[in-house]
Amino acid sequence: MTVVIFHNPNCSKSRAALELIREAGEEPVVVPYMKTGWTVPQLQALFAVAGLTAREALRTARGQAKDLGLLEEGVDEAALLEAMVAHPELVERPIVCSPKGVRLCRPPELVADLL
């Protein structure tokens, strides 16, 4: 089975999800999205399969989303997606893909449903 994790090694939740995947006997494809970045079509596809909106996938911890004005009610999906492309850290993590689906694995234990 191919498992892909969009991983930020600086995030404890992302590290925990990666560890759970490996403990399950899978060696995932690790995408270091903080280095590779995102594209709007990539985010749209991931969010569509996961059943998420950009707002639901927006990382609101640490205040960057607030500082950029992204928490305001009038900010639309397109603006959120563009901000996520410009600032990859705005995407909540980790996002994990497998033949069983795509999920935002926060808390990390949610990854079990994909394995």
C-alpha distances in whole Angstrom, upper triangle without the diagonal:
4,6,10,13,16,18,22,23,26,25,25,22,20,20,20,17,15,17,15,11,12,14,11,10,8,9,9,11,14,17,20,21,25,25,24,25,24,25,27,24,21,22,24,20,18,21,21,18,18,22,24,27,28,30,28,25,28,29,32,33,35,37,36,35,38,40,39,40,37,37,40,40,41,38,36,32,33,35,32,30,32,33,29,29,32,31,27,28,29,25,24,21,19,17,13,11,7,7,10,12,14,16,19,18,22,22,19,19,17,14,14,14,10,8
4,7,10,13,15,19,20,23,22,23,21,18,18,19,15,14,16,15,11,12,15,13,11,8,8,7,7,11,13,17,18,21,22,20,21,20,22,23,21,18,19,21,18,16,19,19,16,17,20,22,25,25,28,26,23,26,26,30,30,32,34,33,32,36,37,36,37,34,35,38,38,38,35,33,30,30,32,29,26,29,29,26,25,28,27,24,25,26,22,22,19,16,14,11,8,6,7,10,11,12,14,17,17,20,21,18,18,17,13,14,14,11,10
4,7,10,12,16,17,20,19,19,17,14,15,15,12,10,13,12,8,10,13,11,11,7,7,5,6,9,11,14,15,19,19,18,19,18,20,22,20,16,17,19,16,14,17,18,15,15,18,19,22,22,25,22,20,23,23,26,27,29,31,30,29,32,34,33,34,31,32,35,35,36,33,31,27,28,29,27,24,26,27,23,23,26,25,21,21,23,19,18,15,13,11,7,6,5,8,9,10,10,11,13,13,17,18,14,15,14,10,12,12,8,8
4,7,9,13,14,18,17,17,15,12,13,14,11,10,13,13,10,12,15,14,14,10,9,5,5,6,7,11,12,15,16,14,15,15,17,18,17,13,14,17,14,11,15,16,14,14,17,18,20,20,22,20,17,20,20,24,24,26,28,26,26,29,31,29,31,28,29,32,32,33,30,28,25,25,26,23,21,23,23,19,19,22,21,17,18,19,16,16,13,10,8,6,5,6,10,12,11,9,11,12,12,15,17,14,16,14,11,14,14,10,11
4,6,9,11,14,13,14,12,8,10,11,8,7,11,11,9,11,14,14,14,11,10,7,6,5,6,9,9,12,14,13,14,14,16,18,17,14,14,16,15,12,14,17,15,13,17,17,19,18,20,18,15,17,17,20,21,22,24,23,23,26,28,27,28,25,26,30,30,31,28,27,23,24,25,22,19,22,21,17,18,20,19,15,15,16,13,12,9,7,6,4,6,9,13,13,12,10,10,10,10,13,14,11,14,13,10,13,14,11,12
4,7,10,12,11,13,12,8,11,13,10,10,13,14,13,14,18,18,18,15,13,10,9,6,5,6,6,9,11,10,10,10,13,15,15,12,11,14,14,10,13,16,15,13,17,16,17,16,18,17,13,15,14,18,18,20,22,20,20,23,24,23,25,22,23,27,28,28,25,24,21,21,22,18,16,18,18,14,14,17,15,11,11,13,10,10,7,6,5,6,8,12,15,16,14,11,11,10,10,13,15,13,16,15,12,16,17,14,16
4,6,9,8,10,9,6,8,10,9,8,11,13,12,14,16,17,18,15,13,11,10,6,6,5,6,8,10,11,11,12,16,18,18,15,14,18,17,14,16,19,18,16,19,18,20,18,19,18,14,15,14,17,17,18,20,19,19,23,24,23,25,23,24,27,29,30,26,26,23,23,23,20,18,20,19,15,15,17,15,11,11,13,11,10,7,6,7,9,11,14,18,19,17,14,13,11,11,12,14,12,15,15,13,16,18,16,17
4,5,6,9,9,6,8,11,11,10,13,15,15,16,18,20,21,18,16,14,13,9,8,6,7,6,9,11,11,13,17,19,20,17,16,19,20,16,18,21,21,19,22,20,21,18,20,18,15,15,13,16,15,15,18,16,18,21,21,21,24,21,23,26,28,29,26,26,23,24,23,20,18,19,18,14,15,16,13,10,9,12,10,10,7,7,10,12,15,18,22,22,20,17,15,13,13,13,15,13,17,17,16,19,21,19,20
4,5,8,9,7,6,10,11,9,11,14,14,15,17,19,20,18,16,14,14,10,10,8,10,9,11,13,14,16,20,22,24,20,20,23,23,20,21,25,24,22,25,23,24,22,23,22,18,18,16,18,17,17,20,19,20,23,24,24,26,25,26,29,31,32,29,29,27,27,26,23,22,23,21,18,19,19,16,13,12,15,14,13,10,10,13,14,17,20,24,24,22,20,18,16,15,15,16,14,17,18,17,20,22,20,21
4,7,9,8,8,11,13,12,14,16,17,18,20,22,23,21,19,18,17,14,13,11,12,10,12,15,15,17,21,23,25,22,21,24,25,22,22,26,26,23,26,23,24,22,22,21,18,17,14,16,14,14,17,16,18,21,21,22,24,23,24,27,30,31,28,29,27,27,26,23,22,23,20,18,19,19,15,13,11,14,14,13,11,11,15,16,20,23,26,26,25,22,20,17,16,15,16,15,18,19,18,22,24,23,23
4,5,5,6,9,10,11,12,14,16,17,18,20,22,20,19,17,17,14,14,12,12,11,14,16,16,17,21,23,24,21,19,23,23,20,20,24,23,21,23,21,22,20,20,18,15,15,12,14,12,12,16,16,17,20,20,21,23,21,22,26,28,29,26,27,25,26,25,21,21,22,20,17,19,19,16,13,10,13,12,10,8,9,12,14,18,21,24,24,22,19,17,14,12,11,12,11,15,16,16,19,21,20,21
4,5,5,6,9,10,10,12,14,15,16,18,20,19,19,17,18,15,16,14,15,15,17,20,19,21,24,26,27,24,22,25,25,22,22,25,24,22,24,22,23,22,22,20,17,17,14,16,13,14,18,18,20,22,23,24,26,24,24,28,30,32,29,29,27,29,28,24,24,26,23,20,22,23,19,17,14,16,15,12,10,10,13,15,19,21,25,24,23,20,17,14,12,11,10,9,13,15,14,17,20,19,20
4,5,5,6,9,10,11,12,14,15,17,19,18,18,16,17,14,15,14,15,15,18,19,19,20,23,24,25,22,20,22,22,19,19,22,21,18,20,19,21,20,19,17,15,15,13,15,13,15,18,18,19,21,23,24,25,23,23,26,28,30,27,27,25,27,26,22,22,24,22,19,21,22,19,16,14,15,13,10,7,7,11,12,16,18,22,21,19,16,14,11,8,7,7,6,9,11,11,14,16,16,17
4,5,5,6,9,10,11,12,14,16,17,15,15,13,13,11,11,11,12,12,15,16,16,17,20,22,23,19,18,21,20,17,17,21,20,17,20,18,20,19,20,17,14,15,13,16,15,16,19,19,19,22,24,24,26,23,23,27,28,30,27,27,24,26,25,22,21,23,21,18,19,21,18,14,12,14,12,10,6,5,8,10,13,16,20,19,18,15,13,10,8,8,9,7,11,12,11,14,16,15,16
4,6,5,6,9,10,11,12,14,16,15,14,12,14,11,13,12,14,14,16,18,18,20,23,25,26,22,21,24,23,20,21,24,23,20,23,22,24,23,23,21,18,19,17,19,17,18,22,21,22,25,26,27,29,27,27,30,32,34,31,31,28,29,29,25,24,26,24,21,22,23,20,17,15,17,16,13,10,9,12,12,15,17,21,21,20,17,16,14,11,11,11,9,12,13,12,15,17,16,16
4,5,5,6,9,10,10,12,15,14,14,13,15,13,15,15,17,17,20,21,21,22,25,27,27,24,22,25,24,21,21,24,23,20,23,22,24,23,24,21,19,20,18,20,18,20,23,23,24,26,28,29,30,28,28,31,32,34,32,32,29,31,30,27,26,28,26,23,24,26,23,20,18,19,17,14,11,9,12,12,16,17,21,20,19,17,15,13,10,10,9,6,8,11,10,12,15,15,15
4,5,5,6,9,10,11,13,12,12,11,13,11,13,14,15,17,19,20,20,20,23,24,24,21,20,22,21,17,18,21,19,17,20,19,22,21,22,19,17,19,17,20,19,21,24,24,24,26,28,28,30,27,27,30,31,33,30,30,27,29,29,25,24,26,25,21,23,25,22,19,17,18,16,13,10,7,9,9,12,13,17,16,15,13,11,10,7,9,8,5,7,8,7,9,12,11,11
4,5,5,6,9,10,11,10,9,8,10,9,11,12,14,16,17,18,19,20,23,24,24,21,20,23,22,18,20,22,20,18,22,21,24,23,24,22,19,21,19,22,21,22,25,25,25,28,30,30,31,29,29,33,34,35,32,32,29,30,30,26,25,27,26,22,23,25,22,19,18,20,17,15,11,9,10,9,12,13,17,17,16,15,13,13,10,12,12,8,10,12,9,11,14,12,12
4,5,5,6,9,10,10,10,10,13,12,15,15,18,19,20,21,23,23,26,28,28,25,24,27,25,22,23,26,23,21,25,24,27,26,27,25,22,23,22,24,23,24,27,27,28,31,32,32,34,32,32,35,36,38,35,35,32,33,33,30,29,31,29,26,27,28,26,22,21,23,20,18,14,12,14,13,15,16,19,19,19,18,16,16,12,14,13,9,10,13,10,11,15,14,13
4,5,5,6,9,9,10,11,14,13,16,17,19,21,23,23,24,24,27,28,28,25,24,26,24,21,22,24,22,20,23,23,26,26,27,24,21,23,22,25,23,25,28,28,29,31,33,33,35,32,32,35,36,38,35,34,32,33,34,30,29,31,30,26,28,30,27,24,22,23,21,18,15,12,13,12,14,14,17,16,17,16,14,14,11,13,11,8,8,10,8,8,11,11,10
4,5,5,7,6,7,7,11,11,14,16,18,20,22,22,23,23,25,27,26,22,22,24,22,19,21,23,20,18,22,22,25,25,26,24,21,23,22,25,25,27,29,29,29,32,34,34,35,32,32,36,36,38,35,34,31,32,33,29,28,30,29,26,26,29,27,23,22,23,20,18,15,12,12,10,11,11,14,14,14,14,13,14,11,14,13,10,10,11,7,8,11,9,7
4,5,5,5,6,8,11,11,15,17,19,21,22,22,24,24,27,29,28,25,25,27,25,22,24,26,23,22,25,26,28,28,30,27,24,26,25,28,27,29,32,31,32,35,36,36,38,35,35,39,39,41,38,37,34,35,35,32,30,32,32,28,28,31,28,25,24,26,23,21,17,15,15,13,14,14,16,17,18,17,17,17,15,17,16,13,13,14,11,11,14,13,10
4,5,7,9,11,15,15,18,20,22,24,25,26,27,28,30,32,31,28,27,30,28,24,26,28,25,23,27,27,30,30,31,28,26,28,27,29,28,30,33,33,33,36,38,38,39,37,37,40,41,43,40,39,36,37,38,34,33,35,34,30,31,34,31,27,26,28,25,23,19,17,18,15,17,16,18,18,19,19,18,19,16,17,16,13,12,14,11,11,14,13,11
4,6,9,11,14,15,19,21,23,25,26,26,28,27,30,31,30,27,27,28,26,23,25,26,23,21,25,26,29,29,31,28,26,28,27,30,29,31,34,34,34,37,39,39,40,37,37,40,41,42,40,38,35,37,38,34,32,35,34,31,31,34,32,28,27,28,25,23,20,17,17,14,15,13,15,15,17,17,17,18,15,18,17,13,12,13,10,9,11,11,7
4,7,9,13,15,18,21,23,25,26,26,28,28,30,32,31,27,27,29,27,24,26,28,24,23,27,28,31,31,33,30,28,30,29,32,31,33,36,36,36,39,41,40,42,39,39,42,43,44,41,40,37,38,39,36,34,36,36,32,32,35,33,29,28,30,27,25,21,19,19,15,16,14,15,16,18,19,19,20,18,20,20,16,15,16,13,12,14,13,9
4,6,10,12,15,18,20,23,23,23,24,24,27,28,27,23,24,26,23,21,23,25,21,21,24,25,28,28,30,28,25,28,27,30,30,32,34,34,33,37,38,38,39,36,37,40,40,42,39,37,34,35,36,33,30,33,32,29,29,31,30,26,26,27,24,23,19,16,16,12,12,11,13,14,15,16,17,18,16,19,19,15,15,15,12,12,14,11,8
4,7,9,12,15,18,20,20,20,22,22,25,27,26,22,23,26,23,20,23,25,22,21,25,26,28,28,30,28,25,27,26,30,29,31,33,32,32,36,37,36,38,35,36,40,40,41,38,37,33,34,35,32,29,31,31,27,27,29,28,24,24,26,23,22,18,16,15,13,13,12,14,16,17,17,17,19,17,20,20,16,17,17,14,14,16,13,11
4,6,9,12,14,17,18,17,19,19,21,23,22,18,19,22,19,17,20,21,19,18,22,22,25,25,27,25,22,24,23,27,26,28,31,29,29,33,34,33,35,32,33,36,37,38,34,33,30,30,31,28,26,28,27,24,23,26,24,21,21,23,20,19,16,13,12,9,9,9,12,14,14,14,15,16,14,17,18,15,16,16,12,14,15,12,11
4,6,10,12,15,15,14,16,16,18,21,20,16,17,20,18,15,19,21,18,18,22,22,24,23,26,24,21,23,23,26,26,28,30,28,28,32,33,31,33,31,32,35,36,36,33,31,28,28,29,26,24,25,25,22,21,23,22,19,19,21,19,18,15,13,12,10,10,10,13,15,15,14,15,16,16,19,20,17,18,18,14,16,18,14,14
4,6,9,12,12,11,13,14,17,20,19,16,16,19,18,15,18,21,19,18,22,21,23,22,24,23,19,21,20,24,23,24,27,25,25,29,29,28,31,28,29,33,34,34,31,30,27,27,27,24,22,23,23,19,19,21,19,16,16,18,16,16,13,11,11,10,11,12,16,17,16,14,15,15,14,17,18,15,18,17,14,17,18,15,15
4,6,9,9,8,9,10,13,16,16,13,13,17,16,13,16,19,18,17,21,20,21,19,22,21,17,18,18,22,22,23,25,22,23,26,27,26,28,25,27,30,31,32,28,27,24,23,24,21,19,20,19,16,15,17,16,12,14,16,14,14,12,10,10,10,11,13,17,18,17,14,15,14,15,17,19,17,19,19,16,19,20,17,18
4,6,6,6,8,10,14,17,18,14,14,18,18,15,18,21,20,19,22,21,22,20,22,21,17,18,17,20,20,20,22,20,21,24,24,23,26,24,26,29,31,31,27,27,24,23,23,21,18,19,18,15,14,15,14,10,11,14,13,14,11,11,11,12,14,17,20,22,20,17,17,16,16,17,19,17,20,20,18,21,22,20,20
4,5,5,5,7,10,13,14,11,11,15,15,13,15,18,18,17,20,18,19,16,19,18,15,15,14,18,18,18,20,17,18,21,22,20,23,20,23,26,27,27,24,23,20,20,19,17,15,15,14,11,10,12,11,7,9,11,10,11,10,10,10,12,14,17,20,22,19,16,16,14,15,17,19,18,21,20,18,22,23,20,21
4,6,6,8,12,15,17,14,14,17,18,16,18,21,21,20,23,20,20,17,19,19,16,15,14,17,16,16,18,15,16,20,19,18,21,19,22,25,27,27,23,23,21,20,19,17,15,15,14,11,10,11,9,6,7,10,10,12,11,12,13,15,17,21,24,25,22,19,18,16,17,18,20,19,22,22,20,24,25,23,24
4,6,9,13,16,18,15,15,19,20,18,20,23,23,23,25,23,23,20,22,23,19,18,17,20,20,20,21,18,19,23,22,21,24,22,25,28,30,30,26,26,23,22,21,19,17,17,16,13,12,12,11,9,10,14,13,15,14,15,15,17,19,22,25,26,24,21,21,19,20,21,23,22,25,25,23,26,27,25,26
4,7,10,13,14,12,13,17,17,16,18,21,21,21,23,22,22,19,22,22,18,18,18,21,22,22,23,20,20,24,24,22,25,23,25,28,30,29,25,25,22,20,20,19,16,15,15,13,10,12,12,9,12,14,13,16,15,15,15,16,17,20,23,25,22,19,20,19,20,21,24,22,25,25,23,26,27,24,25
4,7,10,12,10,10,14,15,14,16,19,19,19,21,19,19,16,18,19,15,15,15,18,19,19,20,17,17,21,20,18,21,19,22,24,26,25,22,21,18,17,17,15,12,12,12,9,7,8,8,6,9,11,10,13,13,14,14,16,17,20,23,24,22,18,19,17,19,20,23,22,25,24,22,26,26,24,25
4,7,9,7,7,10,11,11,12,15,16,16,18,16,16,13,16,17,13,13,15,18,19,20,20,17,17,20,21,18,20,18,20,23,24,23,19,18,15,14,14,12,9,10,10,7,5,8,9,7,10,11,9,13,13,14,12,15,15,19,21,22,19,16,17,16,18,19,22,21,24,23,21,25,25,22,24
4,6,5,6,9,10,11,12,14,16,17,18,16,15,13,16,17,15,15,17,20,22,23,23,19,18,22,22,19,21,18,21,23,24,22,19,17,14,12,13,12,8,9,11,9,6,9,11,10,13,13,12,15,16,17,15,17,17,20,22,23,20,17,18,17,20,22,25,24,27,25,24,27,26,24,26
4,5,5,6,9,10,10,12,14,15,16,14,13,10,14,16,13,14,16,19,22,23,22,19,17,21,21,18,19,16,19,21,21,20,16,14,11,9,10,10,6,7,10,8,7,10,12,11,14,13,12,15,17,17,15,18,17,21,22,23,20,17,18,17,20,22,25,25,27,25,24,27,26,24,27
4,5,5,6,9,10,10,12,14,15,14,13,12,16,17,15,16,19,22,24,26,25,23,21,24,25,22,23,20,22,23,23,22,19,16,13,11,14,13,9,11,13,12,10,14,15,14,17,16,14,17,18,18,15,17,16,19,20,21,18,15,17,17,21,23,25,25,27,25,23,27,25,23,25
4,5,5,6,9,10,11,12,14,13,13,12,16,16,13,15,17,21,23,24,24,22,20,24,25,22,23,20,22,24,24,24,20,18,14,13,15,14,10,12,14,11,10,14,15,12,15,15,12,15,15,15,12,13,13,16,17,18,15,13,14,15,18,20,23,22,24,22,20,23,22,20,22
4,5,5,6,8,10,10,12,10,10,8,12,12,10,11,14,17,19,21,21,19,17,20,22,19,20,17,19,21,21,20,17,15,11,11,13,11,7,10,11,9,9,12,13,11,13,12,9,12,12,13,10,13,13,16,18,18,15,12,12,12,15,17,20,20,22,20,19,22,21,19,22
4,6,5,6,9,10,10,9,9,8,12,12,11,13,16,19,22,24,23,21,19,22,23,21,21,17,19,21,20,19,16,14,10,10,13,11,8,11,13,11,11,15,16,14,16,14,12,14,15,16,13,15,14,17,18,18,15,12,13,14,17,19,22,22,24,21,20,24,22,20,23
4,6,5,6,9,10,10,11,11,15,14,13,15,18,21,24,26,26,24,22,25,27,24,24,21,22,24,24,23,20,17,13,14,16,15,12,14,16,14,14,18,18,16,18,17,14,15,16,16,12,13,11,14,15,15,12,10,12,13,17,19,22,21,23,20,19,22,20,17,20
4,6,5,6,8,8,10,10,13,12,10,13,15,19,21,23,24,22,20,23,25,23,24,20,21,24,23,23,20,18,14,15,17,14,12,15,16,13,14,17,17,14,16,15,11,12,12,12,8,9,8,12,13,13,10,7,9,10,13,15,18,17,19,16,15,18,17,14,17
4,6,5,6,5,6,7,10,9,8,11,14,17,19,22,22,21,18,21,23,21,21,18,18,21,20,20,17,15,11,13,15,12,11,14,15,12,14,17,17,15,16,14,11,11,12,13,9,11,11,14,16,15,11,8,9,9,13,14,17,18,19,16,16,19,17,16,19
4,5,5,6,8,10,13,12,11,14,17,20,23,26,26,24,21,24,27,24,24,20,21,23,21,21,19,16,12,14,17,15,13,16,18,16,17,20,20,18,19,18,14,15,16,16,13,13,12,15,15,14,11,9,10,12,15,17,20,20,21,18,18,20,18,16,20
4,5,8,10,12,15,13,13,16,19,22,24,27,27,26,24,27,29,27,27,23,24,26,24,25,22,20,16,17,20,18,16,19,20,18,19,22,22,19,20,19,16,16,16,15,11,11,9,11,11,11,7,6,8,11,14,16,19,18,19,16,15,17,15,13,16
4,5,9,11,13,11,10,14,16,19,21,24,25,24,21,24,27,25,25,21,21,24,23,24,21,19,16,18,20,17,15,19,20,17,18,22,21,18,19,17,13,13,13,12,9,9,9,11,12,11,7,5,5,7,10,13,15,15,16,13,13,15,13,12,15
4,7,10,12,9,10,14,16,19,21,25,25,24,21,24,27,25,24,20,20,22,20,21,19,17,14,17,19,16,15,19,20,17,19,23,22,20,20,18,15,14,15,15,12,13,13,15,15,14,10,9,8,10,13,15,17,18,18,15,15,18,15,15,18
4,7,8,6,7,10,13,15,18,21,21,20,17,20,23,21,20,17,16,18,17,18,16,14,11,14,16,13,12,16,16,14,17,20,19,17,17,15,12,11,13,14,11,13,14,16,18,16,12,10,9,9,12,13,16,17,18,15,16,19,17,16,20
4,5,5,6,9,12,14,17,20,20,19,15,18,20,18,17,14,14,15,14,15,13,10,7,11,12,10,10,13,14,12,15,18,17,16,16,13,11,12,14,15,13,16,17,20,21,20,16,13,12,11,15,15,18,20,21,18,19,22,20,20,24
4,5,5,6,10,12,15,18,17,15,12,15,17,15,15,11,12,14,13,13,11,9,6,8,9,6,6,10,10,9,11,14,13,13,13,10,8,10,13,14,13,16,17,20,22,21,18,14,13,12,15,15,18,20,22,19,20,23,22,21,25
4,5,5,9,10,13,16,15,14,10,12,15,14,13,9,8,11,10,11,9,9,7,10,10,7,9,12,11,10,14,16,14,14,14,10,9,10,13,16,15,18,20,23,25,24,20,17,15,13,16,15,18,20,22,20,21,24,23,23,26
4,6,8,10,13,16,16,15,12,14,18,16,16,12,11,14,13,15,13,12,10,13,14,10,12,15,14,12,16,18,16,15,14,11,9,9,11,13,13,16,17,20,22,21,17,14,12,10,13,12,14,17,19,16,18,21,20,20,23
4,6,9,12,15,15,14,12,14,17,16,16,12,12,15,15,17,14,13,11,13,13,10,10,13,12,10,13,15,13,12,11,8,6,5,8,10,9,13,15,18,21,19,16,12,10,8,11,11,13,15,17,15,16,19,19,18,21
4,6,9,12,11,10,8,11,13,12,12,9,9,12,13,15,12,12,10,13,12,8,9,12,10,8,12,13,11,10,9,6,5,6,9,12,12,16,18,22,24,23,20,16,14,11,13,12,15,17,20,18,19,22,22,22,25
4,6,8,9,8,7,10,12,12,13,10,10,14,16,17,15,15,14,16,14,11,12,14,11,9,13,14,11,10,8,5,5,4,8,11,12,16,19,22,25,24,21,17,15,11,13,11,14,15,18,17,18,22,22,22,25
4,7,6,7,6,7,10,11,11,9,8,12,14,16,14,16,15,17,15,12,14,16,13,12,16,16,13,13,10,7,9,8,11,14,16,19,22,26,29,27,24,21,18,14,16,13,15,18,21,20,21,25,25,25,28
4,6,7,8,9,11,13,14,12,11,15,17,20,18,19,19,21,19,15,17,19,15,14,18,17,14,14,10,9,11,9,11,14,16,20,23,27,30,28,26,22,19,15,16,13,14,17,20,20,21,24,25,25,28
4,6,8,9,10,12,13,13,13,16,19,21,19,21,21,22,20,17,19,19,16,15,18,17,13,14,10,10,12,12,14,16,19,22,26,29,32,31,29,25,22,18,19,16,17,19,23,23,24,27,28,28,30
4,6,5,6,9,10,10,10,13,16,18,16,19,19,20,17,15,17,18,14,14,17,16,13,14,11,10,13,13,16,18,21,24,27,31,34,33,30,26,24,20,21,18,20,22,25,25,26,30,30,30,33
4,5,5,6,9,9,10,13,16,17,15,17,17,18,15,12,15,14,11,11,14,12,9,11,9,8,11,12,15,18,19,23,26,30,33,32,29,25,23,20,21,19,21,22,26,25,26,30,30,30,32
4,5,5,6,5,6,10,13,14,11,13,14,15,12,9,12,12,9,10,13,12,10,11,10,7,10,11,15,17,19,22,25,29,31,31,27,23,21,18,20,18,20,22,25,24,25,29,29,29,31
4,5,5,6,6,8,12,13,12,15,16,17,14,12,15,15,12,13,16,15,13,15,13,11,14,14,18,21,22,26,28,32,35,34,30,27,24,21,23,20,22,25,28,27,28,32,32,32,34
4,5,8,9,10,14,15,13,16,17,18,14,13,16,15,12,14,16,14,12,15,13,11,15,16,19,22,24,28,30,34,37,36,33,29,27,23,25,23,25,27,30,29,31,34,34,34,37
4,6,8,10,13,13,11,13,15,15,11,10,13,12,9,11,13,11,10,13,13,10,14,16,19,22,23,26,29,32,35,35,31,27,26,23,25,23,25,27,30,29,30,34,34,33,36
4,6,6,10,10,8,12,13,14,10,10,13,13,10,13,16,14,13,16,15,12,15,17,20,23,24,28,30,33,36,35,31,28,26,23,25,24,26,28,31,30,31,35,34,34,37
4,5,8,9,6,9,10,11,8,7,10,11,8,10,13,13,12,14,13,10,12,14,18,20,21,24,26,30,32,31,28,24,23,20,22,21,23,25,28,27,28,31,31,30,33
4,6,9,7,10,12,14,11,9,13,14,12,13,17,16,15,16,15,12,13,14,18,21,21,25,27,30,33,32,28,25,22,19,22,20,22,25,27,26,27,31,30,30,33
4,6,6,9,12,14,11,11,15,15,13,15,19,18,17,19,18,15,17,18,21,24,24,28,30,33,35,34,31,27,25,23,25,23,25,28,31,29,31,34,33,33,36
4,6,8,11,13,12,12,15,16,15,17,20,20,20,21,21,17,18,19,23,25,25,28,30,33,35,33,30,27,25,23,25,24,26,29,31,29,31,34,33,33,36
4,6,10,11,10,11,14,15,14,17,19,19,20,21,21,18,19,20,24,27,26,29,30,34,35,34,31,28,26,24,27,26,28,31,33,31,32,36,34,34,38
4,7,8,6,7,10,11,11,13,15,16,16,18,18,14,16,17,21,23,23,26,28,31,33,32,28,25,24,22,25,24,26,28,31,29,30,33,32,32,35
4,6,5,6,9,10,11,13,15,16,16,18,19,15,15,17,21,23,22,25,26,29,30,30,26,23,22,21,24,24,26,28,30,28,29,32,31,30,33
4,5,5,6,9,10,10,12,14,15,15,17,13,13,15,18,20,18,21,22,25,27,26,22,19,19,18,21,21,24,26,28,25,26,29,28,27,30
4,5,5,6,9,10,11,12,14,15,17,14,14,17,20,21,20,23,23,26,28,28,24,21,21,20,23,24,27,28,30,28,28,31,30,28,32
4,5,5,6,9,10,11,12,14,15,12,13,16,19,21,20,24,25,28,30,30,26,23,22,20,24,24,26,28,31,28,29,32,31,30,33
4,5,5,6,9,10,10,11,12,9,10,12,16,18,17,20,22,25,27,27,23,20,19,17,20,20,23,24,27,25,25,29,28,27,30
4,5,5,6,9,10,10,12,9,9,12,15,17,15,19,19,23,25,25,21,18,18,16,19,20,23,24,26,24,24,28,27,25,28
4,5,5,6,8,10,12,10,11,15,17,19,18,21,22,26,28,28,24,21,21,19,22,23,26,26,29,27,27,31,30,28,31
4,5,5,6,8,10,8,9,13,16,18,18,21,23,26,29,29,25,22,21,19,21,21,24,25,28,26,26,30,30,28,31
4,5,5,5,7,5,6,10,12,14,14,17,19,23,25,25,22,18,17,15,18,18,21,21,25,23,23,27,26,25,27
4,6,6,9,9,9,13,14,16,15,18,19,23,25,26,23,19,19,17,20,21,23,24,27,25,24,28,28,26,28
4,6,9,9,11,14,16,18,18,21,23,26,29,30,26,23,22,20,23,23,25,26,29,28,27,31,31,29,31
4,5,6,8,12,13,16,16,20,22,25,28,29,25,22,21,18,20,20,22,23,26,25,25,29,29,27,30
4,5,6,9,10,12,13,16,18,22,25,25,22,18,17,15,17,17,20,20,23,22,21,25,25,24,26
4,5,7,9,11,12,16,19,22,26,26,23,19,17,14,16,15,17,18,21,21,20,24,25,23,25
4,6,9,12,13,16,19,23,26,25,22,18,16,13,15,14,17,18,21,20,21,24,25,23,26
4,6,9,9,13,15,19,22,22,18,14,13,10,12,12,15,15,19,17,17,21,21,20,22
4,7,8,11,14,18,21,20,17,13,11,7,9,8,11,12,15,14,14,18,18,18,20
3,5,9,12,16,19,18,16,12,10,6,7,7,9,9,13,12,12,15,16,15,17
4,6,10,13,17,16,14,11,8,6,6,7,9,8,11,10,9,13,14,13,15
4,7,10,14,13,11,7,6,4,6,9,11,10,12,10,9,13,13,11,14
4,7,10,10,8,6,6,6,7,10,12,10,12,10,7,10,10,8,10
4,7,8,6,4,7,9,10,14,15,13,14,12,9,12,11,7,10
4,5,5,6,9,12,12,16,17,15,15,13,10,11,10,6,7
4,6,8,11,15,15,19,20,18,18,15,12,13,11,8,9
4,7,10,13,13,17,18,16,15,12,10,10,8,5,7
4,7,10,12,15,16,15,15,12,10,11,9,6,10
4,7,9,12,14,13,14,11,9,12,10,8,11
4,6,9,11,10,11,8,8,10,9,8,11
4,6,8,9,11,8,8,12,11,11,14
4,5,5,7,5,6,9,10,10,12
3,5,7,7,8,12,12,13,15
4,6,6,8,11,12,13,15
4,5,6,8,11,11,12
4,5,6,8,10,11
4,5,6,8,10
4,5,5,7
4,5,5
4,6
4
